[in-house]
Every structure is written in C-alpha cells, then in structure tokens.
C-alpha cells in the first residue's frame, strides 16, 4: 500500500486503538483521541431522546407482560424451525404488583424530567471533535474512515485511493469473475424451492 507524504501520514499507537491516517486530512489531537476509542464507541448523549426512551419502555413492559402470561408454559411448537417475529401485545396482566410497577415506569413525569448528575464519557473538546468530523464537507466527499480488516486499527484514507484498491482487487480474475447479469432472481427461486420442497421435490406442509 503506498503512503502519502510524511507530513500527512500519522501512525499513532494508543492505549486503545491504533490510528493509521493515510489521507490528506490532518487530524487534530482531539480527533485522534476520539477515534482511538473505536468506531463502535457510544458517547453519552448530550440530551435525552424522549421518543426513543418511550419506545424502549413500551417494549420492556410488553416483554414483562409476555413473561408473566407464558410463565410455566411449555413451548410445544416443534414443527417449524423458523417462525415470524410476533408483535402480539397482551392486555393488562392479573398480577397487580406487576401492573403497579408498569404504571410507575410509564409515568409521564419520567419522560419530561431532565436527567441529573449525568457523567459524560468524553471531554468537551472530544465532543467538538466528533462534530468537526461529522460536519466537515471535505471528509464527507473525499475521506473514508473504517476499521482495518485485521488488527483492529482504524484507518483513514482518501476515497479515490480506497476505490482504486477495490477495483484493483476485483480485477484479479484468479479470484473474481465478472457476471453477465444479476443472479439474484435465479438464486431466490432456487432457495425458495429448497425451503418449500422436501428432498423428493414434493411441497412441504408446514403447520
């Protein structure tokens, strides 16, 4: 892999994740610090997402009622190995303690109150670095930030460089063959037959 000028190439060994910058974009120290936390790192939200919180609470109460409804029952459905995900939501349960708990956690005041004593997991400068990376038009247009295939490092590279490497790899006829048409529909039909028919070619009866 060719590297650019030494002034634009940074290899930083950190306590968390190695950052390899092969792009023309010069990273600030704060940007390096936040990238070292990994691309799956989740910063503490700046403000509470009320709609998301309500959805999570509703989903949680549904699971509580389902657990209470089916407690002690055996699942006798062993015919089908694949079942569609159910969206069934039970009515109020007969357990008054459970219903009181659900009433307490779904209280409107819980969603309107602002969280107090929130401990942020990044500094103000690191949060500003996230916004700088997110809102920088040059990065959006010309730079790719991704996890390395091996080693777990985070690599920053120019899009043109990345695109050329992909095209170079796909042009290797020892490993890749150019298709004349999209095989999606044919593959879909073959899988449908495999799923719906038994080994003798007869249609399965799934109850």
N, C-alpha and C positions, 0 to 999 in steps of 0.2 A: 504494500500500500504506500503510495507516495505521500509525503508530507509537504505542507506549505512552508513558507519562510519561518525561521525560528522565532521571530517576533510574534507570530500568530499561532504558534503551536504550544500548548500548555499541557503538561502531564503532571497532575497533582496527586500525590499519594496521601490519602486522608485516613482518619481513624475509621471512617465508614466505607465509602465507595470511591474508587479511583475515577477521576475525571480526565478524559482524553479529548482535548479540543483540537480538531483538525480543520476547523472552519476559519473564515476570515473575520468572524466576530470575536472581539477581545472581551473575555469575561471579567467582570469586576469580582473582587474578593467575596462580596456578599452573594453574588450569583453562583460562585463556586461552592460556597458554604451550603446553599440551599440544594444544589444539585448533588452534593455529597450525601445527602440524606436519602437519595434514591427516588426513582420516578413513581414509586408506589407510596411514598410518604404522604401522609394526610395532615396538613396544618390545621390547627384549631380554627374553626370558623370565626370570622370577625363579628357576625351577628347570627342570631338564631333563625333557622329556616322553619317557620311555623307550619307551613303546609306539609313539609317533609316529616316534621315531628308528629303532626296529626295522623298522617298516613301510617307511620310506624306504630303508633299507639293503637290505632284501629286494627292493624294486622296482628298485633300482640294480643289484644283482647279476643279476637277471633280464634287464635290458637289456644288460648286459655279455655274458652267455651268448648272447643272441639275436644280438647284433652279431657275435660270433665264429662262430656257426653259419651265418649267412647272408652272411658276408663274401665278396665276389667274385661272388655270385649275382645274376642279373638278375631283376627282377620282371616276369614275363610276363603277369600278370593285368591285362589292359587292358579286359576286357569290362564289368565293373561299376565305376561311378564311386563307389559307396557300399559300404563294407564294414563289417561289425560289428567292433567292437574285440575283438581276440583276448586271451584270458587264458592262452594257452599258455605254459608254463614249461619250458624244456629241461632235460634231465638234465645231469650234470656234463660239461664240455667235455673235449676231448682236449689242451687247452693246459695243461700243468702249471703254468706261471707264472701264468696267469690264475686257476687254481683255488687256488694258494697265496695270491694276493692276496685272493681272496674269503674264504678261510679266515681271513686276518689281520683283515679288516674286520668279519667276523661273530663275532669272538671275544667271548664273554660278558663279559669284563672291560671291553670298550669301552662296554658299556651300563650297567655297575654303577658305573664310575668317575665321580666328580663333576668337572664341568668346572672348570678352574683359570684364573685370570687373565682372567675374563670382564669385558669392558669394556662397561658399561651405557650405552645411548644416551639415557637420560633421568635426571634427578636423582631423589632420594628424594621430594622434595615433589611433583614431577610424577607420580610413580607413585601417590602418595597421592591426587592429584587425579583420576587415572583411576579409582581405586577409589571415590572420592566420587561421581563422575558415574555410575558403574555401579550403585552401591548406593543412590543417592538415590531414595526412592519417589516424591517429587514430580516428578522428571524422568521416571521411567518412566510415570507416569499422565498428566502434563499437558504435557510438552515434547517437541518433535521437533528433532533435530539432523541436518541434511542439507546436502549440497553444493548450492550455488546452480546453477541451470540454465545461467547464463552468468557468466563472470568467475572461476570457481574459488573463490569465497569460501565459507566455512562459515557457515550461517545457523542460528540457534537461535530457535525460535518456539513459541508455545503451540499445543497440538493443536487446540483449538477454532478458533483463528484460521486454521490450516492447512486444517482440514476445511471451514470456510466458504468459503475461497478456491477449493478444489477443486470444491465444489458450485456455486459461482457460475460457474466456468469451464464445467462440464458442462451447465449450464442454458442456455448460449448455443446456441440452435437453428440459428444460422448455420453452426456447425461440428460440432455433435453432434446425433445423432438417437437417441431412446430406442427400444430394441429390445423387441419384444413377447415374444421368447423367446430362449434361449441358442442361438446359431448354431453351437456347437462341433461337434455330431454331423454336421450337414449339410456343414460345411466339411471335416471329416475325411474323409467319403465322397468328396467332390469331389477332394480331394488324393490319396486312395488310387487313384481311377480314373486321375488324371493320371500318377501314378507307375507304376502297374502296366499301363496300356494304352498302345499306340502311337498315332500320330496318326490311324489309321484305326479306332480303337476296339477293336482286337484285343489280347488279353492278351499281354504281353511274356514272352519266355522268357529268364530270367536264369540263366546257368550259374555 
